[in-house]
Amino acid sequence: MNIIFSNQAWDDYLYWNATDKKIFKKINTLIKECQRTPFSGTGKPEPLMHDLAGAWFRRIDREHRLVYRVKDGTLEIAQCRHHF
């Protein structure tokens, strides 16, 4: 499965790489798991509703979420910092 980052998600990803290697490693683990099993697994995957219907999120930690969508065999990462 291919991975595409939004501009915001890529900025978030680079932020974690520079500031917190533990969270950066967790994000990479969650992304790999999203590729294998997008709607189940660690991080308590849950679908988003209303304006963001079709997107899912997984918990990175108590404050931060990985927000993503699976579309046509592509994993689209929308955000990986803060709460949506």
mmCIF file of the N, C-alpha and C atoms, coordinates in Angstrom:
data_MODEL
# 
_entry.id   MODEL 
# 
loop_
_atom_site.group_PDB 
_atom_site.id 
_atom_site.type_symbol 
_atom_site.label_atom_id 
_atom_site.label_alt_id 
_atom_site.label_comp_id 
_atom_site.label_asym_id 
_atom_site.label_entity_id 
_atom_site.label_seq_id 
_atom_site.pdbx_PDB_ins_code 
_atom_site.Cartn_x 
_atom_site.Cartn_y 
_atom_site.Cartn_z 
_atom_site.occupancy 
_atom_site.B_iso_or_equiv 
_atom_site.pdbx_formal_charge 
_atom_site.auth_seq_id 
_atom_site.auth_comp_id 
_atom_site.auth_asym_id 
_atom_site.auth_atom_id 
_atom_site.pdbx_PDB_model_num 
ATOM 1   N N  . MET A 1 1  ? 0.847   -1.184 0.000  1.00 0.00 ? 1  MET A N  1 
ATOM 2   C CA . MET A 1 1  ? 0.000   0.000  0.000  1.00 0.00 ? 1  MET A CA 1 
ATOM 3   C C  . MET A 1 1  ? 0.887   1.240  0.000  1.00 0.00 ? 1  MET A C  1 
ATOM 4   N N  . ASN A 1 2  ? 0.616   2.156  -0.913 1.00 0.00 ? 2  ASN A N  1 
ATOM 5   C CA . ASN A 1 2  ? 1.348   3.417  -0.983 1.00 0.00 ? 2  ASN A CA 1 
ATOM 6   C C  . ASN A 1 2  ? 0.918   4.336  0.159  1.00 0.00 ? 2  ASN A C  1 
ATOM 7   N N  . ILE A 1 3  ? 1.811   5.251  0.520  1.00 0.00 ? 3  ILE A N  1 
ATOM 8   C CA . ILE A 1 3  ? 1.523   6.228  1.575  1.00 0.00 ? 3  ILE A CA 1 
ATOM 9   C C  . ILE A 1 3  ? 1.664   7.628  0.995  1.00 0.00 ? 3  ILE A C  1 
ATOM 10  N N  . ILE A 1 4  ? 0.673   8.461  1.262  1.00 0.00 ? 4  ILE A N  1 
ATOM 11  C CA . ILE A 1 4  ? 0.712   9.875  0.872  1.00 0.00 ? 4  ILE A CA 1 
ATOM 12  C C  . ILE A 1 4  ? 0.483   10.707 2.134  1.00 0.00 ? 4  ILE A C  1 
ATOM 13  N N  . PHE A 1 5  ? 1.333   11.709 2.354  1.00 0.00 ? 5  PHE A N  1 
ATOM 14  C CA . PHE A 1 5  ? 1.182   12.633 3.475  1.00 0.00 ? 5  PHE A CA 1 
ATOM 15  C C  . PHE A 1 5  ? 0.607   13.948 2.963  1.00 0.00 ? 5  PHE A C  1 
ATOM 16  N N  . SER A 1 6  ? -0.361  14.513 3.685  1.00 0.00 ? 6  SER A N  1 
ATOM 17  C CA . SER A 1 6  ? -0.767  15.891 3.403  1.00 0.00 ? 6  SER A CA 1 
ATOM 18  C C  . SER A 1 6  ? 0.389   16.796 3.817  1.00 0.00 ? 6  SER A C  1 
ATOM 19  N N  . ASN A 1 7  ? 0.364   18.038 3.374  1.00 0.00 ? 7  ASN A N  1 
ATOM 20  C CA . ASN A 1 7  ? 1.421   18.977 3.776  1.00 0.00 ? 7  ASN A CA 1 
ATOM 21  C C  . ASN A 1 7  ? 1.492   19.102 5.289  1.00 0.00 ? 7  ASN A C  1 
ATOM 22  N N  . GLN A 1 8  ? 0.329   19.193 5.941  1.00 0.00 ? 8  GLN A N  1 
ATOM 23  C CA . GLN A 1 8  ? 0.284   19.303 7.404  1.00 0.00 ? 8  GLN A CA 1 
ATOM 24  C C  . GLN A 1 8  ? 0.861   18.052 8.057  1.00 0.00 ? 8  GLN A C  1 
ATOM 25  N N  . ALA A 1 9  ? 0.477   16.892 7.562  1.00 0.00 ? 9  ALA A N  1 
ATOM 26  C CA . ALA A 1 9  ? 0.961   15.634 8.143  1.00 0.00 ? 9  ALA A CA 1 
ATOM 27  C C  . ALA A 1 9  ? 2.472   15.509 7.980  1.00 0.00 ? 9  ALA A C  1 
ATOM 28  N N  . TRP A 1 10 ? 2.997   15.916 6.836  1.00 0.00 ? 10 TRP A N  1 
ATOM 29  C CA . TRP A 1 10 ? 4.444   15.829 6.624  1.00 0.00 ? 10 TRP A CA 1 
ATOM 30  C C  . TRP A 1 10 ? 5.180   16.767 7.580  1.00 0.00 ? 10 TRP A C  1 
ATOM 31  N N  . ASP A 1 11 ? 4.653   17.977 7.770  1.00 0.00 ? 11 ASP A N  1 
ATOM 32  C CA . ASP A 1 11 ? 5.245   18.902 8.744  1.00 0.00 ? 11 ASP A CA 1 
ATOM 33  C C  . ASP A 1 11 ? 5.209   18.302 10.143 1.00 0.00 ? 11 ASP A C  1 
ATOM 34  N N  . ASP A 1 12 ? 4.081   17.681 10.506 1.00 0.00 ? 12 ASP A N  1 
ATOM 35  C CA . ASP A 1 12 ? 3.958   17.020 11.809 1.00 0.00 ? 12 ASP A CA 1 
ATOM 36  C C  . ASP A 1 12 ? 4.992   15.909 11.940 1.00 0.00 ? 12 ASP A C  1 
ATOM 37  N N  . TYR A 1 13 ? 5.135   15.104 10.904 1.00 0.00 ? 13 TYR A N  1 
ATOM 38  C CA . TYR A 1 13 ? 6.056   13.966 10.895 1.00 0.00 ? 13 TYR A CA 1 
ATOM 39  C C  . TYR A 1 13 ? 7.497   14.443 11.102 1.00 0.00 ? 13 TYR A C  1 
ATOM 40  N N  . LEU A 1 14 ? 7.880   15.485 10.383 1.00 0.00 ? 14 LEU A N  1 
ATOM 41  C CA . LEU A 1 14 ? 9.225   16.042 10.535 1.00 0.00 ? 14 LEU A CA 1 
ATOM 42  C C  . LEU A 1 14 ? 9.426   16.653 11.920 1.00 0.00 ? 14 LEU A C  1 
ATOM 43  N N  . TYR A 1 15 ? 8.376   17.268 12.460 1.00 0.00 ? 15 TYR A N  1 
ATOM 44  C CA . TYR A 1 15 ? 8.440   17.827 13.809 1.00 0.00 ? 15 TYR A CA 1 
ATOM 45  C C  . TYR A 1 15 ? 8.799   16.728 14.813 1.00 0.00 ? 15 TYR A C  1 
ATOM 46  N N  . TRP A 1 16 ? 8.089   15.588 14.750 1.00 0.00 ? 16 TRP A N  1 
ATOM 47  C CA . TRP A 1 16 ? 8.354   14.496 15.690 1.00 0.00 ? 16 TRP A CA 1 
ATOM 48  C C  . TRP A 1 16 ? 9.745   13.916 15.485 1.00 0.00 ? 16 TRP A C  1 
ATOM 49  N N  . ASN A 1 17 ? 10.197  13.833 14.249 1.00 0.00 ? 17 ASN A N  1 
ATOM 50  C CA . ASN A 1 17 ? 11.539  13.320 13.987 1.00 0.00 ? 17 ASN A CA 1 
ATOM 51  C C  . ASN A 1 17 ? 12.593  14.195 14.664 1.00 0.00 ? 17 ASN A C  1 
ATOM 52  N N  . ALA A 1 18 ? 12.348  15.491 14.697 1.00 0.00 ? 18 ALA A N  1 
ATOM 53  C CA . ALA A 1 18 ? 13.311  16.429 15.274 1.00 0.00 ? 18 ALA A CA 1 
ATOM 54  C C  . ALA A 1 18 ? 13.186  16.569 16.789 1.00 0.00 ? 18 ALA A C  1 
ATOM 55  N N  . THR A 1 19 ? 11.996  16.321 17.359 1.00 0.00 ? 19 THR A N  1 
ATOM 56  C CA . THR A 1 19 ? 11.787  16.660 18.769 1.00 0.00 ? 19 THR A CA 1 
ATOM 57  C C  . THR A 1 19 ? 11.561  15.480 19.707 1.00 0.00 ? 19 THR A C  1 
ATOM 58  N N  . ASP A 1 20 ? 11.011  14.376 19.230 1.00 0.00 ? 20 ASP A N  1 
ATOM 59  C CA . ASP A 1 20 ? 10.680  13.270 20.140 1.00 0.00 ? 20 ASP A CA 1 
ATOM 60  C C  . ASP A 1 20 ? 10.753  11.941 19.393 1.00 0.00 ? 20 ASP A C  1 
ATOM 61  N N  . LYS A 1 21 ? 11.887  11.282 19.502 1.00 0.00 ? 21 LYS A N  1 
ATOM 62  C CA . LYS A 1 21 ? 12.113  10.029 18.770 1.00 0.00 ? 21 LYS A CA 1 
ATOM 63  C C  . LYS A 1 21 ? 11.167  8.921  19.220 1.00 0.00 ? 21 LYS A C  1 
ATOM 64  N N  . LYS A 1 22 ? 10.744  8.936  20.466 1.00 0.00 ? 22 LYS A N  1 
ATOM 65  C CA . LYS A 1 22 ? 9.830   7.903  20.954 1.00 0.00 ? 22 LYS A CA 1 
ATOM 66  C C  . LYS A 1 22 ? 8.478   8.003  20.236 1.00 0.00 ? 22 LYS A C  1 
ATOM 67  N N  . ILE A 1 23 ? 7.937   9.208  20.146 1.00 0.00 ? 23 ILE A N  1 
ATOM 68  C CA . ILE A 1 23 ? 6.666   9.399  19.440 1.00 0.00 ? 23 ILE A CA 1 
ATOM 69  C C  . ILE A 1 23 ? 6.856   9.152  17.948 1.00 0.00 ? 23 ILE A C  1 
ATOM 70  N N  . PHE A 1 24 ? 7.981   9.572  17.395 1.00 0.00 ? 24 PHE A N  1 
ATOM 71  C CA . PHE A 1 24 ? 8.268   9.334  15.980 1.00 0.00 ? 24 PHE A CA 1 
ATOM 72  C C  . PHE A 1 24 ? 8.252   7.837  15.675 1.00 0.00 ? 24 PHE A C  1 
ATOM 73  N N  . LYS A 1 25 ? 8.870   7.054  16.536 1.00 0.00 ? 25 LYS A N  1 
ATOM 74  C CA . LYS A 1 25 ? 8.890   5.595  16.363 1.00 0.00 ? 25 LYS A CA 1 
ATOM 75  C C  . LYS A 1 25 ? 7.472   5.024  16.464 1.00 0.00 ? 25 LYS A C  1 
ATOM 76  N N  . LYS A 1 26 ? 6.681   5.527  17.399 1.00 0.00 ? 26 LYS A N  1 
ATOM 77  C CA . LYS A 1 26 ? 5.298   5.063  17.560 1.00 0.00 ? 26 LYS A CA 1 
ATOM 78  C C  . LYS A 1 26 ? 4.480   5.375  16.310 1.00 0.00 ? 26 LYS A C  1 
ATOM 79  N N  . ILE A 1 27 ? 4.664   6.561  15.742 1.00 0.00 ? 27 ILE A N  1 
ATOM 80  C CA . ILE A 1 27 ? 3.954   6.931  14.513 1.00 0.00 ? 27 ILE A CA 1 
ATOM 81  C C  . ILE A 1 27 ? 4.314   5.971  13.386 1.00 0.00 ? 27 ILE A C  1 
ATOM 82  N N  . ASN A 1 28 ? 5.596   5.662  13.245 1.00 0.00 ? 28 ASN A N  1 
ATOM 83  C CA . ASN A 1 28 ? 6.015   4.727  12.202 1.00 0.00 ? 28 ASN A CA 1 
ATOM 84  C C  . ASN A 1 28 ? 5.393   3.352  12.406 1.00 0.00 ? 28 ASN A C  1 
ATOM 85  N N  . THR A 1 29 ? 5.318   2.910  13.652 1.00 0.00 ? 29 THR A N  1 
ATOM 86  C CA . THR A 1 29 ? 4.681   1.628  13.958 1.00 0.00 ? 29 THR A CA 1 
ATOM 87  C C  . THR A 1 29 ? 3.201   1.662  13.596 1.00 0.00 ? 29 THR A C  1 
ATOM 88  N N  . LEU A 1 30 ? 2.517   2.747  13.945 1.00 0.00 ? 30 LEU A N  1 
ATOM 89  C CA . LEU A 1 30 ? 1.093   2.869  13.619 1.00 0.00 ? 30 LEU A CA 1 
ATOM 90  C C  . LEU A 1 30 ? 0.865   2.919  12.108 1.00 0.00 ? 30 LEU A C  1 
ATOM 91  N N  . ILE A 1 31 ? 1.727   3.610  11.386 1.00 0.00 ? 31 ILE A N  1 
ATOM 92  C CA . ILE A 1 31 ? 1.585   3.685  9.931  1.00 0.00 ? 31 ILE A CA 1 
ATOM 93  C C  . ILE A 1 31 ? 1.741   2.298  9.313  1.00 0.00 ? 31 ILE A C  1 
ATOM 94  N N  . LYS A 1 32 ? 2.730   1.544  9.768  1.00 0.00 ? 32 LYS A N  1 
ATOM 95  C CA . LYS A 1 32 ? 2.909   0.179  9.252  1.00 0.00 ? 32 LYS A CA 1 
ATOM 96  C C  . LYS A 1 32 ? 1.687   -0.674 9.541  1.00 0.00 ? 32 LYS A C  1 
ATOM 97  N N  . GLU A 1 33 ? 1.130   -0.519 10.728 1.00 0.00 ? 33 GLU A N  1 
ATOM 98  C CA . GLU A 1 33 ? -0.060  -1.287 11.075 1.00 0.00 ? 33 GLU A CA 1 
ATOM 99  C C  . GLU A 1 33 ? -1.265  -0.846 10.246 1.00 0.00 ? 33 GLU A C  1 
ATOM 100 N N  . CYS A 1 34 ? -1.373  0.444  9.973  1.00 0.00 ? 34 CYS A N  1 
ATOM 101 C CA . CYS A 1 34 ? -2.461  0.937  9.114  1.00 0.00 ? 34 CYS A CA 1 
ATOM 102 C C  . CYS A 1 34 ? -2.377  0.318  7.725  1.00 0.00 ? 34 CYS A C  1 
ATOM 103 N N  . GLN A 1 35 ? -1.171  0.093  7.251  1.00 0.00 ? 35 GLN A N  1 
ATOM 104 C CA . GLN A 1 35 ? -1.007  -0.532 5.942  1.00 0.00 ? 35 GLN A CA 1 
ATOM 105 C C  . GLN A 1 35 ? -1.510  -1.980 5.955  1.00 0.00 ? 35 GLN A C  1 
ATOM 106 N N  . ARG A 1 36 ? -1.261  -2.685 7.041  1.00 0.00 ? 36 ARG A N  1 
ATOM 107 C CA . ARG A 1 36 ? -1.665  -4.096 7.138  1.00 0.00 ? 36 ARG A CA 1 
ATOM 108 C C  . ARG A 1 36 ? -3.137  -4.247 7.485  1.00 0.00 ? 36 ARG A C  1 
ATOM 109 N N  . THR A 1 37 ? -3.561  -3.560 8.537  1.00 0.00 ? 37 THR A N  1 
ATOM 110 C CA . THR A 1 37 ? -4.944  -3.675 9.027  1.00 0.00 ? 37 THR A CA 1 
ATOM 111 C C  . THR A 1 37 ? -5.460  -2.274 9.330  1.00 0.00 ? 37 THR A C  1 
ATOM 112 N N  . PRO A 1 38 ? -6.000  -1.585 8.338  1.00 0.00 ? 38 PRO A N  1 
ATOM 113 C CA . PRO A 1 38 ? -6.353  -0.171 8.510  1.00 0.00 ? 38 PRO A CA 1 
ATOM 114 C C  . PRO A 1 38 ? -7.444  0.115  9.538  1.00 0.00 ? 38 PRO A C  1 
ATOM 115 N N  . PHE A 1 39 ? -8.289  -0.866 9.829  1.00 0.00 ? 39 PHE A N  1 
ATOM 116 C CA . PHE A 1 39 ? -9.453  -0.575 10.669 1.00 0.00 ? 39 PHE A CA 1 
ATOM 117 C C  . PHE A 1 39 ? -9.470  -1.355 11.979 1.00 0.00 ? 39 PHE A C  1 
ATOM 118 N N  . SER A 1 40 ? -8.339  -1.970 12.332 1.00 0.00 ? 40 SER A N  1 
ATOM 119 C CA . SER A 1 40 ? -8.237  -2.677 13.609 1.00 0.00 ? 40 SER A CA 1 
ATOM 120 C C  . SER A 1 40 ? -6.782  -2.657 14.049 1.00 0.00 ? 40 SER A C  1 
ATOM 121 N N  . GLY A 1 41 ? -6.544  -3.000 15.314 1.00 0.00 ? 41 GLY A N  1 
ATOM 122 C CA . GLY A 1 41 ? -5.178  -3.074 15.816 1.00 0.00 ? 41 GLY A CA 1 
ATOM 123 C C  . GLY A 1 41 ? -4.904  -2.080 16.927 1.00 0.00 ? 41 GLY A C  1 
ATOM 124 N N  . THR A 1 42 ? -3.632  -1.739 17.098 1.00 0.00 ? 42 THR A N  1 
ATOM 125 C CA . THR A 1 42 ? -3.226  -0.858 18.188 1.00 0.00 ? 42 THR A CA 1 
ATOM 126 C C  . THR A 1 42 ? -3.620  0.587  17.908 1.00 0.00 ? 42 THR A C  1 
ATOM 127 N N  . GLY A 1 43 ? -3.638  1.373  18.961 1.00 0.00 ? 43 GLY A N  1 
ATOM 128 C CA . GLY A 1 43 ? -4.006  2.780  18.853 1.00 0.00 ? 43 GLY A CA 1 
ATOM 129 C C  . GLY A 1 43 ? -5.503  3.008  18.851 1.00 0.00 ? 43 GLY A C  1 
ATOM 130 N N  . LYS A 1 44 ? -6.264  1.958  19.088 1.00 0.00 ? 44 LYS A N  1 
ATOM 131 C CA . LYS A 1 44 ? -7.736  2.027  19.143 1.00 0.00 ? 44 LYS A CA 1 
ATOM 132 C C  . LYS A 1 44 ? -8.320  2.746  17.926 1.00 0.00 ? 44 LYS A C  1 
ATOM 133 N N  . PRO A 1 45 ? -8.185  2.177  16.732 1.00 0.00 ? 45 PRO A N  1 
ATOM 134 C CA . PRO A 1 45 ? -8.715  2.837  15.533 1.00 0.00 ? 45 PRO A CA 1 
ATOM 135 C C  . PRO A 1 45 ? -10.211 3.095  15.636 1.00 0.00 ? 45 PRO A C  1 
ATOM 136 N N  . GLU A 1 46 ? -10.600 4.307  15.281 1.00 0.00 ? 46 GLU A N  1 
ATOM 137 C CA . GLU A 1 46 ? -12.015 4.687  15.304 1.00 0.00 ? 46 GLU A CA 1 
ATOM 138 C C  . GLU A 1 46 ? -12.317 5.547  14.091 1.00 0.00 ? 46 GLU A C  1 
ATOM 139 N N  . PRO A 1 47 ? -13.494 5.372  13.499 1.00 0.00 ? 47 PRO A N  1 
ATOM 140 C CA . PRO A 1 47 ? -13.864 6.219  12.361 1.00 0.00 ? 47 PRO A CA 1 
ATOM 141 C C  . PRO A 1 47 ? -14.254 7.615  12.825 1.00 0.00 ? 47 PRO A C  1 
ATOM 142 N N  . LEU A 1 48 ? -13.951 8.589  12.012 1.00 0.00 ? 48 LEU A N  1 
ATOM 143 C CA . LEU A 1 48 ? -14.397 9.954  12.277 1.00 0.00 ? 48 LEU A CA 1 
ATOM 144 C C  . LEU A 1 48 ? -15.776 10.140 11.664 1.00 0.00 ? 48 LEU A C  1 
ATOM 145 N N  . MET A 1 49 ? -16.507 11.119 12.150 1.00 0.00 ? 49 MET A N  1 
ATOM 146 C CA . MET A 1 49 ? -17.876 11.327 11.696 1.00 0.00 ? 49 MET A CA 1 
ATOM 147 C C  . MET A 1 49 ? -18.060 12.739 11.160 1.00 0.00 ? 49 MET A C  1 
ATOM 148 N N  . HIS A 1 50 ? -19.240 12.995 10.692 1.00 0.00 ? 50 HIS A N  1 
ATOM 149 C CA . HIS A 1 50 ? -19.680 14.302 10.203 1.00 0.00 ? 50 HIS A CA 1 
ATOM 150 C C  . HIS A 1 50 ? -18.816 14.768 9.034  1.00 0.00 ? 50 HIS A C  1 
ATOM 151 N N  . ASP A 1 51 ? -18.178 15.911 9.136  1.00 0.00 ? 51 ASP A N  1 
ATOM 152 C CA . ASP A 1 51 ? -17.397 16.459 8.027  1.00 0.00 ? 51 ASP A CA 1 
ATOM 153 C C  . ASP A 1 51 ? -16.208 15.579 7.651  1.00 0.00 ? 51 ASP A C  1 
ATOM 154 N N  . LEU A 1 52 ? -15.728 14.780 8.591  1.00 0.00 ? 52 LEU A N  1 
ATOM 155 C CA . LEU A 1 52 ? -14.552 13.944 8.343  1.00 0.00 ? 52 LEU A CA 1 
ATOM 156 C C  . LEU A 1 52 ? -14.913 12.475 8.132  1.00 0.00 ? 52 LEU A C  1 
ATOM 157 N N  . ALA A 1 53 ? -16.155 12.196 7.789  1.00 0.00 ? 53 ALA A N  1 
ATOM 158 C CA . ALA A 1 53 ? -16.588 10.812 7.554  1.00 0.00 ? 53 ALA A CA 1 
ATOM 159 C C  . ALA A 1 53 ? -15.712 10.181 6.476  1.00 0.00 ? 53 ALA A C  1 
ATOM 160 N N  . GLY A 1 54 ? -15.330 8.938  6.699  1.00 0.00 ? 54 GLY A N  1 
ATOM 161 C CA . GLY A 1 54 ? -14.448 8.226  5.779  1.00 0.00 ? 54 GLY A CA 1 
ATOM 162 C C  . GLY A 1 54 ? -13.015 8.196  6.263  1.00 0.00 ? 54 GLY A C  1 
ATOM 163 N N  . ALA A 1 55 ? -12.674 9.092  7.178  1.00 0.00 ? 55 ALA A N  1 
ATOM 164 C CA . ALA A 1 55 ? -11.337 9.114  7.773  1.00 0.00 ? 55 ALA A CA 1 
ATOM 165 C C  . ALA A 1 55 ? -11.373 8.354  9.097  1.00 0.00 ? 55 ALA A C  1 
ATOM 166 N N  . TRP A 1 56 ? -10.219 7.900  9.522  1.00 0.00 ? 56 TRP A N  1 
ATOM 167 C CA . TRP A 1 56 ? -10.059 7.172  10.780 1.00 0.00 ? 56 TRP A CA 1 
ATOM 168 C C  . TRP A 1 56 ? -8.964  7.827  11.591 1.00 0.00 ? 56 TRP A C  1 
ATOM 169 N N  . PHE A 1 57 ? -8.927  7.518  12.886 1.00 0.00 ? 57 PHE A N  1 
ATOM 170 C CA . PHE A 1 57 ? -7.812  7.982  13.710 1.00 0.00 ? 57 PHE A CA 1 
ATOM 171 C C  . PHE A 1 57 ? -7.352  6.870  14.629 1.00 0.00 ? 57 PHE A C  1 
ATOM 172 N N  . ARG A 1 58 ? -6.095  6.962  15.021 1.00 0.00 ? 58 ARG A N  1 
ATOM 173 C CA . ARG A 1 58 ? -5.497  6.092  16.037 1.00 0.00 ? 58 ARG A CA 1 
ATOM 174 C C  . ARG A 1 58 ? -4.807  6.991  17.045 1.00 0.00 ? 58 ARG A C  1 
ATOM 175 N N  . ARG A 1 59 ? -4.814  6.555  18.277 1.00 0.00 ? 59 ARG A N  1 
ATOM 176 C CA . ARG A 1 59 ? -4.167  7.320  19.341 1.00 0.00 ? 59 ARG A CA 1 
ATOM 177 C C  . ARG A 1 59 ? -2.655  7.102  19.299 1.00 0.00 ? 59 ARG A C  1 
ATOM 178 N N  . ILE A 1 60 ? -1.918  8.202  19.221 1.00 0.00 ? 60 ILE A N  1 
ATOM 179 C CA . ILE A 1 60 ? -0.462  8.150  19.348 1.00 0.00 ? 60 ILE A CA 1 
ATOM 180 C C  . ILE A 1 60 ? -0.123  8.167  20.834 1.00 0.00 ? 60 ILE A C  1 
ATOM 181 N N  . ASP A 1 61 ? -0.740  9.094  21.555 1.00 0.00 ? 61 ASP A N  1 
ATOM 182 C CA . ASP A 1 61 ? -0.655  9.164  23.015 1.00 0.00 ? 61 ASP A CA 1 
ATOM 183 C C  . ASP A 1 61 ? -1.924  9.859  23.502 1.00 0.00 ? 61 ASP A C  1 
ATOM 184 N N  . ARG A 1 62 ? -1.938  10.307 24.736 1.00 0.00 ? 62 ARG A N  1 
ATOM 185 C CA . ARG A 1 62 ? -3.163  10.908 25.284 1.00 0.00 ? 62 ARG A CA 1 
ATOM 186 C C  . ARG A 1 62 ? -3.584  12.176 24.549 1.00 0.00 ? 62 ARG A C  1 
ATOM 187 N N  . GLU A 1 63 ? -2.618  12.890 23.998 1.00 0.00 ? 63 GLU A N  1 
ATOM 188 C CA . GLU A 1 63 ? -2.913  14.177 23.360 1.00 0.00 ? 63 GLU A CA 1 
ATOM 189 C C  . GLU A 1 63 ? -2.979  14.117 21.837 1.00 0.00 ? 63 GLU A C  1 
ATOM 190 N N  . HIS A 1 64 ? -2.167  13.287 21.218 1.00 0.00 ? 64 HIS A N  1 
ATOM 191 C CA . HIS A 1 64 ? -1.974  13.326 19.769 1.00 0.00 ? 64 HIS A CA 1 
ATOM 192 C C  . HIS A 1 64 ? -2.628  12.144 19.059 1.00 0.00 ? 64 HIS A C  1 
ATOM 193 N N  . ARG A 1 65 ? -3.082  12.407 17.816 1.00 0.00 ? 65 ARG A N  1 
ATOM 194 C CA . ARG A 1 65 ? -3.774  11.400 17.011 1.00 0.00 ? 65 ARG A CA 1 
ATOM 195 C C  . ARG A 1 65 ? -3.165  11.324 15.615 1.00 0.00 ? 65 ARG A C  1 
ATOM 196 N N  . LEU A 1 66 ? -3.156  10.113 15.075 1.00 0.00 ? 66 LEU A N  1 
ATOM 197 C CA . LEU A 1 66 ? -2.819  9.881  13.680 1.00 0.00 ? 66 LEU A CA 1 
ATOM 198 C C  . LEU A 1 66 ? -4.138  9.802  12.926 1.00 0.00 ? 66 LEU A C  1 
ATOM 199 N N  . VAL A 1 67 ? -4.377  10.743 12.029 1.00 0.00 ? 67 VAL A N  1 
ATOM 200 C CA . VAL A 1 67 ? -5.623  10.788 11.255 1.00 0.00 ? 67 VAL A CA 1 
ATOM 201 C C  . VAL A 1 67 ? -5.288  10.361 9.831  1.00 0.00 ? 67 VAL A C  1 
ATOM 202 N N  . TYR A 1 68 ? -6.065  9.409  9.308  1.00 0.00 ? 68 TYR A N  1 
ATOM 203 C CA . TYR A 1 68 ? -5.756  8.849  7.994  1.00 0.00 ? 68 TYR A CA 1 
ATOM 204 C C  . TYR A 1 68 ? -7.022  8.399  7.281  1.00 0.00 ? 68 TYR A C  1 
ATOM 205 N N  . ARG A 1 69 ? -6.855  8.116  5.991  1.00 0.00 ? 69 ARG A N  1 
ATOM 206 C CA . ARG A 1 69 ? -7.937  7.598  5.153  1.00 0.00 ? 69 ARG A CA 1 
ATOM 207 C C  . ARG A 1 69 ? -7.308  6.561  4.221  1.00 0.00 ? 69 ARG A C  1 
ATOM 208 N N  . VAL A 1 70 ? -8.018  5.488  3.965  1.00 0.00 ? 70 VAL A N  1 
ATOM 209 C CA . VAL A 1 70 ? -7.581  4.493  2.989  1.00 0.00 ? 70 VAL A CA 1 
ATOM 210 C C  . VAL A 1 70 ? -8.475  4.638  1.768  1.00 0.00 ? 70 VAL A C  1 
ATOM 211 N N  . LYS A 1 71 ? -7.835  4.883  0.624  1.00 0.00 ? 71 LYS A N  1 
ATOM 212 C CA . LYS A 1 71 ? -8.609  5.124  -0.598 1.00 0.00 ? 71 LYS A CA 1 
ATOM 213 C C  . LYS A 1 71 ? -7.857  4.538  -1.791 1.00 0.00 ? 71 LYS A C  1 
ATOM 214 N N  . ASP A 1 72 ? -8.510  3.662  -2.520 1.00 0.00 ? 72 ASP A N  1 
ATOM 215 C CA . ASP A 1 72 ? -7.936  3.061  -3.733 1.00 0.00 ? 72 ASP A CA 1 
ATOM 216 C C  . ASP A 1 72 ? -6.542  2.479  -3.495 1.00 0.00 ? 72 ASP A C  1 
ATOM 217 N N  . GLY A 1 73 ? -6.368  1.750  -2.402 1.00 0.00 ? 73 GLY A N  1 
ATOM 218 C CA . GLY A 1 73 ? -5.087  1.114  -2.117 1.00 0.00 ? 73 GLY A CA 1 
ATOM 219 C C  . GLY A 1 73 ? -3.997  2.055  -1.658 1.00 0.00 ? 73 GLY A C  1 
ATOM 220 N N  . THR A 1 74 ? -4.370  3.271  -1.267 1.00 0.00 ? 74 THR A N  1 
ATOM 221 C CA . THR A 1 74 ? -3.407  4.265  -0.793 1.00 0.00 ? 74 THR A CA 1 
ATOM 222 C C  . THR A 1 74 ? -3.774  4.699  0.619  1.00 0.00 ? 74 THR A C  1 
ATOM 223 N N  . LEU A 1 75 ? -2.769  4.770  1.473  1.00 0.00 ? 75 LEU A N  1 
ATOM 224 C CA . LEU A 1 75 ? -2.946  5.270  2.832  1.00 0.00 ? 75 LEU A CA 1 
ATOM 225 C C  . LEU A 1 75 ? -2.633  6.762  2.810  1.00 0.00 ? 75 LEU A C  1 
ATOM 226 N N  . GLU A 1 76 ? -3.636  7.584  3.059  1.00 0.00 ? 76 GLU A N  1 
ATOM 227 C CA . GLU A 1 76 ? -3.478  9.038  3.057  1.00 0.00 ? 76 GLU A CA 1 
ATOM 228 C C  . GLU A 1 76 ? -3.410  9.519  4.501  1.00 0.00 ? 76 GLU A C  1 
ATOM 229 N N  . ILE A 1 77 ? -2.254  10.027 4.911  1.00 0.00 ? 77 ILE A N  1 
ATOM 230 C CA . ILE A 1 77 ? -2.059  10.535 6.266  1.00 0.00 ? 77 ILE A CA 1 
ATOM 231 C C  . ILE A 1 77 ? -2.434  12.015 6.266  1.00 0.00 ? 77 ILE A C  1 
ATOM 232 N N  . ALA A 1 78 ? -3.401  12.388 7.102  1.00 0.00 ? 78 ALA A N  1 
ATOM 233 C CA . ALA A 1 78 ? -3.872  13.772 7.154  1.00 0.00 ? 78 ALA A CA 1 
ATOM 234 C C  . ALA A 1 78 ? -3.206  14.572 8.268  1.00 0.00 ? 78 ALA A C  1 
ATOM 235 N N  . GLN A 1 79 ? -2.869  13.897 9.371  1.00 0.00 ? 79 GLN A N  1 
ATOM 236 C CA . GLN A 1 79 ? -2.345  14.611 10.543 1.00 0.00 ? 79 GLN A CA 1 
ATOM 237 C C  . GLN A 1 79 ? -1.709  13.598 11.484 1.00 0.00 ? 79 GLN A C  1 
ATOM 238 N N  . CYS A 1 80 ? -0.638  14.003 12.157 1.00 0.00 ? 80 CYS A N  1 
ATOM 239 C CA . CYS A 1 80 ? -0.054  13.130 13.180 1.00 0.00 ? 80 CYS A CA 1 
ATOM 240 C C  . CYS A 1 80 ? 0.460   13.940 14.377 1.00 0.00 ? 80 CYS A C  1 
ATOM 241 N N  . ARG A 1 81 ? -0.228  15.036 14.636 1.00 0.00 ? 81 ARG A N  1 
ATOM 242 C CA . ARG A 1 81 ? 0.077   15.826 15.829 1.00 0.00 ? 81 ARG A CA 1 
ATOM 243 C C  . ARG A 1 81 ? -1.188  16.552 16.252 1.00 0.00 ? 81 ARG A C  1 
ATOM 244 N N  . HIS A 1 82 ? -1.379  16.683 17.532 1.00 0.00 ? 82 HIS A N  1 
ATOM 245 C CA . HIS A 1 82 ? -2.543  17.330 18.138 1.00 0.00 ? 82 HIS A CA 1 
ATOM 246 C C  . HIS A 1 82 ? -3.784  16.452 18.014 1.00 0.00 ? 82 HIS A C  1 
ATOM 247 N N  . HIS A 1 83 ? -4.856  16.946 18.533 1.00 0.00 ? 83 HIS A N  1 
ATOM 248 C CA . HIS A 1 83 ? -6.158  16.286 18.472 1.00 0.00 ? 83 HIS A CA 1 
ATOM 249 C C  . HIS A 1 83 ? -6.925  16.951 17.347 1.00 0.00 ? 83 HIS A C  1 
ATOM 250 N N  . PHE A 1 84 ? -7.674  16.211 16.578 1.00 0.00 ? 84 PHE A N  1 
ATOM 251 C CA . PHE A 1 84 ? -8.364  16.738 15.389 1.00 0.00 ? 84 PHE A CA 1 
ATOM 252 C C  . PHE A 1 84 ? -9.350  17.808 15.715 1.00 0.00 ? 84 PHE A C  1 
# 
